[in-house]
């Protein structure tokens, strides 16, 4: 997971993010979840990981997508994050979609 990208790579909070911007949004969501113990505990429990293994889980492929999927499934949480971070909620959904693997139907 690459996080330090400098100021030029900050996501535009109103338009479709690229992959790097989607990853940064997921990191922002995780930071938001960690601000409130109850939110972080619910996320960890939903993912089926222990608090001790959170750092190791964060290194795994798909973890950032899991964060965005988690917040996207809870409209209230999605809205709260979006309002607090200054994003259009649709951008969070677009970030999730950007990180989702594409399935070829053929």
Number of C-alpha atoms within 10 A of each C-alpha: 13 7 10 8 11 7 7 6 12 14 20 13 18 13 14 18 24 16 15 19 20 26 25 23 25 24 19 15 21 19 12 16 20 14 10 10 10 11 15 17 16 13 19 16 12 10 15 9 14 12 12 8 10 13 10 9 16 16 11 10 10 13 18 26 19 18 23 26 19 18 23 18 11 11 11 11 15 21 18 15 20 18 12 9 15 11 19 17 19 17 20 28 19 17 27 26 18 19 21 16 10 8 6 5 4 3
